[in-house]
Structure formats: structure tokens, C-alpha cells
């Protein structure tokens, strides 16, 4: 996706995410997530071990990928992240969490969006070696928005 059209796509996703935040399903939305058009919201399904590492980083960063994990792939919508947790994390780990975080939209625009099913199954693909820099572009804290057991 060329730079200009990719930014347009992320602006669309940011608008969609802001509408999702208006849903009564969310009891707390930090103001930077509700009002900052320069960020987009992303969602990450995690297990307890990864959640503990994120908590140890004061909810500001994702841990480095394991050697066999070459891509960090947050979901572009909450429903898809929840589906991953329900279908994979709960059966394998016994529990799972959906995290939400905001990231600078201009920075995120450099990473390809991959559809791994239908359009609802879109992911942002960040090479593992770029995760430390990616973490520096997270705006605010990472938050747990759903728990599945």
C-alpha cells in the first residue's frame, strides 16, 4: 500500500476505533485514545506470561519476540483479537487477554497490513527486530480490555 493511501487507511481505522470507544462496552477510555486523530488503536491477544512481562514494563512496552517469532502482529480490531484469545489462548493456556494500545499513526503507516482471512482479520506486521522502536511510538499505556478463561 503506497504511503499516502496507507495513511488514509490508518485514518479510517483510527476513526473506526474512536467509534468503538464510544461503545458502552468500554467503561474507561483515556483521553489520548478518544481524541487524538494522530494515533490509531491496535489490539493484542496475549497469554499470562506475556501479560506479566508487559506489566513489568509498566504497561509501556511489549516484550521482545522469541527467536522463532519473526513478526509482531497486533490486530486492527478488538473482535479479531478476542477471537484469537477465545480460539487459541484459552484452549492452550487456560486463559487469555485482549490488550488495547494507541500508536502514532504516521509511524504505524510504514508497516504492511496483512489480511489473514477476511477484512476483519487484518493485522499490522512489524518485524521482530523493529519491536523496540515500535514500543517507543506507543502513546500512553497498554491496557487490558478483556479477559477470557
C-alpha positions as CSV (number, residue, x, y, z in Angstrom):
1,X,0.0,0.0,0.0
2,X,1.7,3.3,-1.0
3,X,2.4,5.8,1.8
4,X,-0.5,8.2,1.0
5,X,-3.2,5.6,0.7
6,X,-1.8,3.7,3.7
7,X,-2.2,6.9,5.8
8,X,-5.8,7.1,4.6
9,X,-6.4,3.5,5.6
10,X,-5.0,4.2,9.1
11,X,-7.1,7.4,9.4
12,X,-10.1,5.2,8.6
13,X,-9.0,2.6,11.2
14,X,-8.5,5.4,13.7
15,X,-12.0,6.8,13.0
16,X,-13.4,3.3,13.4
17,X,-11.5,2.7,16.7
18,X,-12.8,6.0,18.1
19,X,-16.4,4.9,17.3
20,X,-15.6,1.6,19.1
21,X,-14.5,3.5,22.1
22,X,-17.9,5.2,22.2
23,X,-19.5,1.8,22.8
24,X,-21.0,1.1,26.2
25,X,-18.7,-2.0,26.4
26,X,-15.9,0.3,27.4
27,X,-16.1,1.8,30.8
28,X,-12.8,3.8,30.7
29,X,-11.1,5.3,27.7
30,X,-8.1,7.5,28.3
31,X,-8.5,10.9,26.6
32,X,-5.5,10.3,24.3
33,X,-7.3,7.3,22.8
34,X,-10.6,9.1,22.4
35,X,-9.4,12.5,21.0
36,X,-6.1,12.2,19.2
37,X,-6.5,11.7,15.5
38,X,-2.7,11.3,15.2
39,X,-3.0,7.8,16.8
40,X,-4.6,4.6,15.9
41,X,-5.8,1.8,18.3
42,X,-4.4,-1.6,18.0
43,X,-5.3,-4.8,19.9
44,X,-3.1,-7.7,21.0
45,X,-4.1,-11.1,22.2
46,X,-1.7,-12.3,24.9
47,X,-1.3,-15.1,27.4
48,X,-0.5,-14.7,31.1
49,X,3.3,-14.9,30.6
50,X,3.3,-12.1,28.0
51,X,0.9,-10.1,30.2
52,X,3.3,-10.3,33.1
53,X,6.2,-9.1,31.0
54,X,4.1,-6.1,29.8
55,X,3.1,-5.3,33.4
56,X,6.8,-5.5,34.4
57,X,7.5,-2.8,31.7
58,X,4.9,-0.5,33.5
59,X,2.4,-1.2,30.7
60,X,4.5,0.8,28.3
61,X,6.1,-1.9,26.0
62,X,5.7,-5.3,24.5
63,X,8.5,-7.8,25.3
64,X,11.0,-8.9,22.6
65,X,9.8,-11.7,20.4
66,X,11.1,-15.2,20.9
67,X,13.7,-16.3,18.4
68,X,11.2,-18.3,16.4
69,X,8.8,-15.4,16.2
70,X,9.9,-13.1,13.4
71,X,6.8,-10.9,13.4
72,X,4.9,-8.9,16.0
73,X,1.3,-8.7,14.8
74,X,-1.3,-6.7,16.6
75,X,-4.8,-6.9,15.3
76,X,-6.6,-3.9,13.8
77,X,-9.9,-4.6,15.6
78,X,-11.0,-5.8,19.0
79,X,-13.2,-8.6,17.7
80,X,-10.4,-10.3,15.9
81,X,-8.1,-10.1,18.9
82,X,-10.9,-11.6,21.1
83,X,-11.4,-14.4,18.6
84,X,-7.7,-15.3,18.8
85,X,-7.8,-15.4,22.6
86,X,-11.0,-17.5,22.7
87,X,-10.0,-19.9,20.0
88,X,-6.3,-20.3,20.8
89,X,-5.1,-18.9,24.1
90,X,-7.9,-20.2,26.3
91,X,-7.6,-23.8,24.9
92,X,-3.8,-23.8,25.0
93,X,-3.0,-21.7,28.2
94,X,-6.4,-21.8,30.0
95,X,-6.8,-18.0,29.9
96,X,-6.1,-15.1,27.6
97,X,-6.3,-11.3,27.5
98,X,-7.1,-8.7,24.9
99,X,-4.9,-5.6,25.2
100,X,-5.6,-2.2,23.6
101,X,-3.0,0.4,22.9
102,X,-2.5,3.6,20.8
103,X,0.3,4.2,18.5
104,X,1.4,7.1,16.4
105,X,-0.5,6.7,13.1
106,X,2.3,8.2,10.9
107,X,4.8,5.8,12.3
108,X,2.5,2.8,12.0
109,X,1.8,3.6,8.4
110,X,5.2,2.1,7.4
111,X,4.2,-1.4,8.3
112,X,2.2,-3.6,6.0
113,X,-1.4,-4.6,6.9
114,X,-1.9,-8.3,6.2
115,X,-5.3,-9.9,6.0
116,X,-5.2,-13.5,7.3
117,X,-8.8,-14.3,6.4
118,X,-11.4,-11.7,5.7
119,X,-11.1,-7.9,6.2
120,X,-12.0,-8.3,9.9
121,X,-8.8,-10.4,10.2
122,X,-6.3,-7.6,9.5
123,X,-3.0,-7.4,11.3
124,X,-0.2,-5.0,11.3
125,X,3.0,-6.9,10.6
126,X,6.0,-5.4,12.5
127,X,9.4,-7.2,12.0
128,X,10.6,-8.5,15.4
129,X,13.9,-6.6,15.1
130,X,11.9,-3.3,15.0
131,X,9.7,-4.0,18.1
132,X,11.9,-1.9,20.4
133,X,11.4,1.1,18.2
134,X,7.7,0.3,17.7
135,X,7.4,0.4,21.5
136,X,8.8,3.9,21.6
137,X,5.9,5.1,19.5
138,X,3.2,3.7,21.8
139,X,1.1,6.6,23.1
140,X,0.2,6.2,26.8
141,X,-0.2,2.8,28.4
142,X,-1.2,-0.6,27.2
143,X,-4.5,-1.7,28.8
144,X,-6.3,-4.9,29.4
145,X,-9.8,-4.6,27.9
146,X,-11.0,-8.3,28.0
147,X,-10.2,-11.5,29.9
148,X,-11.2,-14.9,28.8
149,X,-11.0,-18.2,30.7
